[in-house]
Amino acid sequence: MLWQKPAFYGHPTLSTWFTSEYKKSGKKLDMGKGCVRFKSLDDLALDVVGRTVARVSAEEHMANYQAARALMGKGKSNAKKSAVKKAKRKK
């Protein structure tokens, strides 16, 4: 199983804090760039996960998500451009 936390990508201080707190829990940390892998819930430091989720408000998470989509060219403004390009290809 894994716990995906995309906020780690754009928030290096959160990632550093999480890593430090997780190690203090005494549980083994198997972490990728934005996820934590574990075999059972007993292997996961749920108190640290809970505090991590609480540190990023829904508004901040949404703003980070929208900024990341815009950087990838998947924002609303690019949707129109994509539709125009597809229409031109069909002609």
C-alpha positions as CSV (number, residue, x, y, z in Angstrom):
1,M,0.0,0.0,0.0
2,L,1.0,3.6,-0.3
3,W,0.0,7.0,0.9
4,Q,0.3,9.6,-1.8
5,K,1.0,13.2,-0.7
6,P,1.6,15.4,-3.7
7,A,2.1,18.4,-1.4
8,F,5.6,17.1,-0.8
9,Y,6.6,18.1,-4.3
10,G,6.1,21.8,-4.0
11,H,6.7,22.0,-0.2
12,P,10.3,20.9,0.6
13,T,10.0,22.1,4.2
14,L,7.0,19.9,4.7
15,S,8.8,16.9,3.3
16,T,11.8,17.6,5.6
17,W,9.6,18.0,8.6
18,F,7.7,14.8,7.8
19,T,10.8,12.8,7.4
20,S,12.2,14.1,10.7
21,E,9.0,13.4,12.6
22,Y,8.5,10.0,11.0
23,K,12.0,8.9,12.1
24,K,11.2,10.0,15.7
25,S,8.2,7.6,15.6
26,G,10.5,4.6,15.4
27,K,8.7,3.2,12.3
28,K,10.6,2.3,9.2
29,L,10.2,5.0,6.5
30,D,10.0,3.8,2.9
31,M,9.4,7.1,1.0
32,G,9.4,8.1,-2.7
33,K,9.3,11.8,-3.9
34,G,5.6,12.1,-3.0
35,C,4.5,8.8,-1.4
36,V,5.1,6.6,1.6
37,R,5.0,2.9,1.0
38,F,3.9,0.4,3.8
39,K,2.7,-3.1,4.1
40,S,0.0,-2.7,6.8
41,L,-1.5,0.2,8.8
42,D,0.5,-1.0,11.8
43,D,3.7,-0.1,9.8
44,L,2.4,3.5,9.2
45,A,3.0,6.3,11.8
46,L,-0.6,7.5,11.7
47,D,-0.1,10.3,14.2
48,V,2.6,11.8,11.9
49,V,0.4,11.3,8.8
50,G,-2.5,13.1,10.6
51,R,-0.3,16.0,11.7
52,T,1.1,16.3,8.1
53,V,-2.3,16.5,6.6
54,A,-3.4,19.1,9.1
55,R,-0.3,21.3,8.3
56,V,-1.6,22.0,4.7
57,S,-5.0,23.7,4.5
58,A,-7.4,22.7,1.8
59,E,-7.0,26.1,0.2
60,E,-3.2,25.9,0.1
61,H,-3.4,22.3,-1.3
62,M,-5.8,23.5,-4.0
63,A,-3.6,26.5,-4.9
64,N,-0.5,24.3,-5.2
65,Y,-2.5,21.8,-7.3
66,Q,-3.7,24.5,-9.7
67,A,-0.3,26.0,-10.0
68,A,1.2,22.6,-10.8
69,R,-1.5,22.0,-13.5
70,A,-0.8,25.4,-15.0
71,L,2.9,24.6,-15.2
72,M,2.2,21.4,-16.9
73,G,0.0,23.1,-19.5
74,K,-3.2,21.6,-18.2
75,G,-4.9,24.7,-16.8
76,K,-8.2,26.1,-18.1
77,S,-6.5,28.6,-20.4
78,N,-4.7,25.9,-22.2
79,A,-7.8,23.8,-22.7
80,K,-9.0,26.3,-25.4
81,K,-5.7,26.2,-27.2
82,S,-5.8,22.4,-27.2
83,A,-9.3,22.4,-28.6
84,V,-8.2,24.8,-31.4
85,K,-5.2,22.6,-32.2
86,K,-7.4,19.5,-32.5
87,A,-9.9,21.3,-34.7
88,K,-7.1,22.4,-37.0
89,R,-5.7,18.9,-37.3
90,K,-9.1,17.5,-38.4
91,K,-9.3,19.9,-41.4
